[in-house]
């Protein structure tokens, strides 16, 4: 289960999808409907809170392509009066969209709860500054320029690296969220790149951190729908938002709080909760699955495979990846041996081979047939192995259970 915290707000699989309202204090921003001066920012924030926003994302520097560079002095002049005005009058979490560690530190000292860094920690002092103030952090996938990664493979690798760096700097891992950086941040990035990243958003679960979907009214929507005016992109934004939430987004950064509520709630309901089972000691989660034996049986019969072959092959046609948490070194080694004996495999920590006494996490890879064999054999073994077998069986059964959607 992915769980975290954004400011004072819990986020993750067991929580509602959180809404982050966008307020831009920079007149250069691409969507003028979100632009406000220091005094207008309070009324806009109050309206968003009334509509259901959980957090307000306040930014004073536009990152839209072609925007002019803004000095730190100008960013401060725009940001801090609006931040103070909102904090003095509203009880709501504020995120600060900045790439400067000095501004991040001062904003957190002033009462902001989170820093949204679209540069991916390009300022070497950013993570330390956030850690010193015990703030939350959103890291967007960026290497040399904001949003400059084009493929989900490199996005996952870089975000994994940045999350580890932030944790090493002292930020509580539960307070770190990630953003894949959808949008035309650089000229090379096309709508096709953004659509491919959105389609692969579910893969960000490997990072085990809450995921932010920041896609509101962006240019890839306008180009695909032939709507150059951002004011015309609400319907396309809601469609893309539904897909992002279905694929695992935990936080939606949007210009349109009220219009997004039902879309997000329905997409979250269809997504359901992860297929998992466990207690305080042992936890099993299905990280990924491909194929269903019943579906393959129909394909095999259409291909006129012998019925005995159908029964055999359909058991081998579905692949599962399970995470088992809380096992001992001995249990980890037994799982590894049992899976290898069946033609599958399991990844165990290297310390398990040295009989490390701490609870371990094991990743199991195999067909549903191989995992069923593992369950059958563990069920008759001593210690906690029979309990572990029951947890694995329960988690894999949950894949197709209506219980995931209650």
C-alpha positions in Angstrom: 0.0 0.0 0.0 1.3 3.5 -0.9 0.7 5.9 2.0 2.2 9.3 2.6 1.4 12.8 3.9 1.2 16.2 2.2 1.4 18.9 4.8 -1.1 17.8 7.4 -3.1 15.7 4.9 -2.8 11.9 4.6 -2.5 10.8 1.0 -2.3 7.4 -0.7 -4.2 4.3 -1.6 -6.5 4.2 1.4 -7.3 8.0 1.2 -9.5 9.9 -1.2 -7.7 11.5 -4.2 -6.6 14.9 -2.9 -7.2 18.1 -4.9 -4.6 20.7 -5.2 -5.9 24.1 -6.5 -3.5 26.1 -8.7 -3.0 29.8 -8.1 -0.4 31.6 -10.2 1.0 34.9 -9.1 2.8 35.3 -12.4 1.1 37.1 -15.2 3.2 35.0 -17.6 1.3 31.8 -16.8 -0.3 30.1 -19.8 -3.8 29.9 -18.3 -5.0 33.3 -17.3 -7.9 31.9 -15.3 -5.6 31.0 -12.5 -3.6 34.2 -12.4 -4.1 36.4 -9.4 -2.4 39.3 -7.6 -1.6 39.2 -3.9 -5.0 40.4 -2.9 -7.0 38.4 -5.4 -5.1 35.2 -4.3 -7.0 35.1 -1.0 -10.4 35.2 -2.6 -9.4 32.6 -5.2 -8.0 30.3 -2.5 -11.1 30.7 -0.3 -13.3 29.8 -3.3 -11.2 26.7 -4.0 -11.4 25.6 -0.4 -15.1 26.1 -0.4 -15.3 23.9 -3.6 -13.3 21.1 -2.0 -9.6 21.8 -2.5 -7.4 20.0 0.1 -4.3 22.1 -0.6 -3.4 25.3 -2.6 -0.4 25.4 -4.8 0.9 28.9 -4.9 3.6 29.9 -7.5 5.1 33.2 -8.5 7.3 32.1 -11.4 5.8 30.7 -14.7 7.4 27.6 -16.1 5.5 27.8 -19.4 7.8 27.5 -22.4 9.1 30.9 -23.5 8.4 32.5 -20.1 11.1 35.2 -19.2 13.4 34.4 -16.3 12.3 35.9 -13.0 14.7 37.1 -10.4 14.6 35.9 -6.8 13.7 39.4 -5.7 10.7 39.5 -8.0 9.6 36.0 -6.9 9.7 37.0 -3.3 7.8 40.3 -4.0 5.0 38.3 -5.7 4.9 35.3 -3.4 5.2 36.3 0.3 2.4 38.9 0.6 -0.1 36.5 -1.0 1.2 33.6 1.2 0.8 35.7 4.4 -2.6 36.9 3.4 -3.9 33.3 2.8 -2.3 31.9 5.9 -3.7 34.7 8.1 -7.2 34.2 6.8 -7.7 30.5 5.9 -7.0 27.2 7.5 -5.7 25.3 4.5 -2.4 23.6 3.6 -0.3 25.7 1.2 2.2 24.2 -1.3 4.8 26.6 -2.8 5.8 26.0 -6.4 9.4 27.1 -6.4 12.8 25.9 -7.6 14.8 28.0 -5.1 15.9 26.5 -1.8 16.1 29.9 -0.1 12.5 30.7 -1.0 11.4 27.2 0.0 13.0 27.6 3.4 11.5 31.0 4.1 8.1 29.9 2.9 8.1 26.8 5.1 9.2 29.0 8.0 6.2 31.3 7.3 3.7 28.4 7.5 3.7 26.7 4.1 3.4 22.9 4.3 4.9 21.7 1.1 7.4 22.5 -1.6 6.5 21.6 -5.2 9.8 21.6 -7.1 9.4 21.2 -10.8 13.1 21.3 -11.3 13.6 17.9 -9.6 16.0 19.2 -6.9 18.2 21.2 -9.3 19.1 23.5 -6.4 21.5 21.4 -4.4 20.2 22.9 -1.2 16.6 22.2 -1.8 16.2 18.9 -0.1 18.2 20.0 2.9 16.1 23.1 3.2 12.9 21.1 3.2 14.3 18.6 5.7 15.4 21.4 8.1 11.8 22.7 8.2 10.2 19.2 8.2 8.2 20.0 5.1 6.6 17.8 2.5 8.1 17.7 -1.0 6.8 17.0 -4.5 9.6 16.1 -6.9 8.9 16.5 -10.6 10.9 14.4 -13.1 13.6 16.8 -14.4 17.2 16.3 -15.2 18.8 19.5 -16.7 15.6 21.5 -17.4 12.1 21.3 -15.9 10.2 18.5 -17.4 12.9 17.5 -19.9 12.4 13.7 -19.7 10.5 12.2 -22.6 9.9 8.5 -21.7 8.4 6.8 -18.7 11.5 4.5 -18.3 13.9 7.4 -17.7 11.3 9.2 -15.6 11.0 6.2 -13.2 14.8 5.8 -12.9 15.4 9.5 -12.3 12.5 9.9 -9.8 13.8 6.8 -7.9 17.2 8.5 -7.7 15.8 11.8 -6.5 13.5 10.2 -3.9 16.5 8.4 -2.4 18.5 11.7 -2.4 15.7 13.5 -0.7 15.5 10.8 2.0 19.3 10.8 2.5 19.1 14.6 3.0 16.8 14.1 5.9 13.2 14.4 4.5 10.9 11.8 5.9 10.1 9.4 3.1 6.4 9.5 3.9 6.5 13.3 3.1 7.8 12.8 -0.5 5.5 12.6 -3.5 6.4 12.4 -7.2 5.2 14.0 -10.4 6.1 12.5 -13.9 6.3 16.0 -15.5 3.6 15.8 -18.1 3.4 18.9 -20.3 5.3 20.7 -23.0 8.2 21.8 -20.9 10.7 21.7 -23.7 10.3 22.0 -27.5 11.2 18.4 -28.1 8.3 17.1 -26.0 5.2 16.3 -28.2 1.7 15.4 -27.3 2.6 11.8 -28.2 5.3 11.9 -25.4 2.8 13.2 -22.9 0.1 10.6 -23.8 2.7 7.8 -23.5 3.7 9.1 -20.1 0.1 9.3 -19.0 -0.6 5.8 -20.3 2.3 4.5 -18.2 1.5 6.3 -15.0 0.5 3.1 -13.2 4.2 2.1 -13.5 5.1 4.8 -11.0 3.8 2.6 -8.2 7.2 0.9 -8.2 8.5 4.1 -6.4 6.1 3.5 -3.5 5.4 7.2 -3.2 2.1 9.1 -3.8 1.8 10.3 -7.4 0.8 13.8 -8.5 -1.1 14.3 -11.8 -0.5 17.8 -13.0 -2.2 17.9 -16.4 -4.8 20.6 -16.1 -5.5 22.4 -19.4 -2.1 21.6 -20.7 -1.1 21.9 -24.4 -1.1 18.2 -25.2 -4.9 18.3 -24.6 -5.3 21.4 -26.7 -3.2 19.9 -29.6 -5.1 16.6 -29.7 -8.5 18.3 -29.5 -7.6 21.2 -31.7 -8.3 23.7 -28.9 -5.5 26.2 -28.8 -7.3 28.3 -26.1 -6.7 26.8 -22.6 -10.2 28.1 -21.7 -11.6 25.5 -24.1 -9.8 22.5 -22.6 -11.9 21.6 -19.5 -13.6 18.5 -21.1 -10.3 17.2 -22.3 -8.7 17.9 -18.9 -11.5 15.9 -17.1 -11.0 13.0 -19.5 -7.3 12.9 -18.9 -7.8 13.4 -15.2 -10.1 10.3 -15.0 -7.4 8.2 -16.8 -4.7 9.5 -14.5 -6.7 8.7 -11.3 -7.6 5.3 -12.7 -4.0 4.6 -13.3 -3.0 5.5 -9.7 -2.7 9.3 -9.2 -3.2 10.2 -5.5 -3.1 14.0 -5.9 -4.6 16.0 -8.8 -3.3 19.5 -9.4 -6.0 21.4 -11.1 -7.4 24.8 -12.0 -10.9 23.5 -11.8 -11.8 22.1 -8.3 -15.6 22.0 -8.5 -15.7 20.5 -12.0 -13.2 17.8 -11.1 -14.9 16.3 -8.1 -17.3 13.8 -9.7 -14.8 12.8 -12.4 -12.1 12.0 -9.8 -14.5 10.2 -7.4 -15.8 8.0 -10.2 -12.3 7.2 -11.5 -11.1 6.3 -8.0 -14.2 4.0 -7.5 -13.4 2.1 -10.7 -9.7 1.8 -9.8 -10.6 0.1 -6.5 -8.0 -0.6 -3.9 -4.9 -2.7 -4.4 -5.2 -6.5 -4.2 -3.6 -7.2 -0.9 -4.0 -9.2 2.3 -2.2 -9.1 5.6 -2.0 -8.3 9.3 0.5 -6.6 11.6 3.1 -9.2 10.9 2.7 -10.4 7.3 1.5 -8.5 4.3 1.1 -9.6 0.7 0.4 -7.2 -2.2 -0.1 -7.9 -5.9 2.3 -5.5 -7.6 1.4 -6.5 -11.1 -0.5 -9.1 -13.1 -1.0 -10.0 -16.7 -3.5 -12.4 -18.2 -6.4 -14.5 -16.9 -6.6 -18.3 -17.4 -10.3 -18.2 -18.3 -9.7 -15.7 -21.1 -6.9 -17.7 -22.5 -9.0 -20.9 -22.4 -11.4 -19.2 -24.9 -8.5 -18.2 -27.2 -7.1 -21.7 -27.1 -10.4 -23.3 -27.9 -10.9 -20.9 -30.8 -7.5 -22.0 -32.0 -8.8 -25.6 -31.8 -6.3 -26.7 -29.2 -6.9 -30.1 -27.6 -9.0 -29.8 -24.4 -6.2 -31.4 -22.4 -3.9 -28.8 -23.8 -6.4 -26.0 -22.9 -6.4 -27.1 -19.3 -2.6 -27.2 -19.1 -1.9 -24.0 -21.0 -4.5 -21.8 -19.4 -2.8 -22.4 -16.0 0.5 -21.0 -17.5 -1.0 -18.0 -19.2 -1.3 -15.6 -16.3 1.7 -14.0 -14.7 1.8 -12.4 -11.2 4.3 -10.3 -9.2 3.7 -10.3 -5.5 5.4 -8.4 -2.7 5.6 -10.3 0.6 6.6 -8.1 3.6 7.5 -9.0 7.1 9.0 -12.5 6.5 12.1 -13.8 8.3 15.3 -14.7 6.5 14.5 -18.4 6.8 11.1 -17.8 5.3 12.5 -15.7 2.5 15.0 -18.5 1.6 12.2 -21.1 1.6 10.1 -19.0 -0.7 13.0 -18.6 -3.1 13.7 -22.3 -3.1 10.0 -23.2 -3.6 9.6 -20.8 -6.6 12.8 -22.0 -8.3 11.6 -25.6 -8.0 8.5 -24.7 -9.9 10.2 -22.7 -12.6 9.4 -19.3 -11.1 11.7 -17.1 -9.0 11.8 -14.8 -6.0 14.0 -11.8 -5.2 15.2 -11.8 -1.6 17.5 -9.3 0.2 21.1 -10.2 0.2 21.1 -9.9 4.0 18.7 -12.8 4.2 21.5 -15.1 3.2 23.4 -14.0 6.3 20.3 -14.7 8.5 19.6 -11.1 9.2 17.0 -11.0 12.0 15.0 -8.0 10.7 11.8 -8.6 8.8 12.4 -8.8 5.1 10.5 -8.0 1.8 10.4 -10.7 -0.9 9.3 -10.3 -4.5 7.7 -13.3 -6.0 7.6 -13.8 -9.8 5.6 -16.6 -11.5 2.6 -17.8 -13.3 -0.6 -18.3 -11.3 0.0 -22.0 -11.6 3.4 -21.8 -10.0 2.1 -19.5 -7.2 -0.8 -21.9 -6.6 1.8 -24.7 -6.2 3.8 -22.5 -3.7 0.6 -21.9 -1.7 -0.2 -25.6 -1.6 3.2 -26.6 -0.4 3.6 -23.7 2.2 0.1 -24.6 3.6 1.5 -27.9 5.1 4.7 -26.4 6.5 5.4 -25.2 10.1 6.1 -21.8 11.7 4.2 -19.0 9.9 4.5 -20.5 6.5 0.9 -21.8 6.5 -0.3 -18.3 7.5 1.8 -16.9 4.7 0.2 -19.3 2.2 -3.3 -18.1 3.2 -2.2 -14.5 2.8 -0.9 -15.1 -0.7 -4.0 -17.0 -1.7 -6.2 -14.2 -0.4 -4.2 -11.4 -2.2 -4.3 -13.2 -5.5 -8.0 -13.9 -5.2 -8.6 -10.2 -4.6 -7.5 -9.4 -8.1 -10.9 -10.2 -9.5 -13.0 -9.7 -6.3 -15.7 -7.1 -6.0 -14.4 -6.5 -2.5 -11.7 -4.3 -4.0 -14.4 -1.8 -5.0 -16.4 -1.5 -1.8 
